[in-house]
């Protein structure tokens, strides 16, 4: 069974080392780092798949799931 979670993503700005704009399209997969385990990056990175619902400015909302559970 795959667990799916609602998510709100705040993208890091380009001037702070992030991207120029959020990913285009309805689905995006990437390696994710979580704030509470930042010190273990990249050894404890997670592959996630995001199905976007909407984008507003530097924030995107959607559903997220892990590639492997």
LINCORSUL-V176115 format. One record per pair of residues at least 12 apart in sequence whose ideal C-beta (glycine too) atoms are under 6 Angstrom apart, sorted by the first residue. I is the first residue (numbers start at 1). J is the second residue. D is the distance in whole Angstrom. If there is no record, write none. Layout:
# LINCORSUL-V176115
<<I J D> <I J D>>
This chain:
# LINCORSUL-V176115
<<2 65 6> <4 63 5> <4 65 5> <5 64 5> <7 62 6> <7 64 4> <8 61 5> <9 60 5> <10 58 6> <10 59 5> <11 58 5> <22 55 5> <22 60 5> <26 52 6> <27 51 5> <28 50 5> <29 49 5> <31 45 5> <31 47 6> <32 46 5> <32 48 5> <46 66 6> <47 67 4> <48 64 6> <48 66 6> <49 65 5> <50 62 5> <50 64 5> <51 63 5>>
